[in-house]
């Protein structure tokens, strides 16, 4: 996998033609596991992996979360449209689930592995 990938609201990786078509939303997948950096001892540097969903339209929109191999699930960290944060951080969604993006919002989700999902339920 790559360290950066772009997604359509259908949860599909963007193609060249998607960049030229009309859209009001996209997802940016930022991998923390495929970083080229090494620490002072030469070990790979890793971090969490995130999915940022950006939505510019004045109406809500359904967005399908990318499935495997990108993630087994996602955990909500931030929703800029929720002043009172109706959906609290930590809410989890299955990979491939369709979620509603509020109007003019950014959602930040942490990508979860299958091991992350098992840990939470044990």
N, C-alpha and C positions, 0 to 999 in steps of 0.2 A: 504494500500500500504506500501511498504517498503521504507527505506531511501536510498537504493542503488539497482539499477537494471541494468543489462547488456543487450544490444540489438544487433541483427545481422543487416546487411545491408538491410534485408527485412522488418525491423521495428518490428521484433518479439523478444520477450524476449528469451535470450539464454537458451538453454537446456544443460544438461551435455555433450551430444555428440557434440554440437557446439564448446565446449572448446577444443575438440580433432581434429576437422576438420580443413582443411586449410582455412585460411582467412587472409585478409590484412586490415580489418576494423572492428570496433566495436563501439558501443555507450555506454556511462556510464551515467545513470540517477541519479542525486544526489538531493534528496528531501530536501527542506528546511522547509517543513511543518510537517514532521514526526520525528523531532529531540527529543531525550529523555530528553534533558536538560530543566531546569527551571531557571527563573531569580531569583534574591534575594527575590522577593515577592511571588514566587511560581507559577507565570504564565508561560505558555509554551513559549519557545524561538522559533521563526520562522524566516525564511529568504526566499530569492528567491529560486526557484528550477531550476536546470541547466541540460542540456544535452550536454555532451562533445562527439564529434565524432572524432575518431582517425583513420587515414588512412595512411598506410605505403607503399603502392604500388606506382611505378613510373608512373602509368596511372590513370586518373580520374575514379571515381566509383559512381554509383547511389546509394543513401541511402534513404530509406523510413523512415520518421519521425514517431515515435510511436504515435498512436492515443489515444483516451480515453481508460481507465481512467487516463492515464499518463499526458495528456495535451490537451487543445483545440487548441493550436497553439504554435508557437515558434518565438522568436525574436533573430536575429543574433547579437552577441556581438563581436565576434572575429573570424577572418579567417587567420591563420598563413601563408597560401600560397599566400596571396594577399599583396604584398609589398605596393602597392598603394591603397589597399582596394577598388577594383572595386565595390564590393557590400558593401555599407556603413553600419555601425552598425545601428540597428533599423529596418532593413528589416524584414518583418514578413512572416511566412510560415504557412499554415494550417497543423494541425495534419493529418498525413497520406500522406502528400505531399512527392514526390520524389525529392530530391535535388542532385546536383552533387558535390561530394567531390573532390577538386583538388588533384593532386598527392602529396603524402607525406605531409599531412596537418592535422591540428587540427582545428575544428570549435567548438566554444562555443556558445550555444544558451540558452536563458532563456525560460523556460516553461511558457506558458500563460494559464490562466483560461478563461472561457467564459466571466466572468466579465471584465478581462483585455481587451479582444477583443472588448467588447461593449464600454468601456471607450475611446478607441482610436478613434472610429468612431463617437462618440457623439460630 
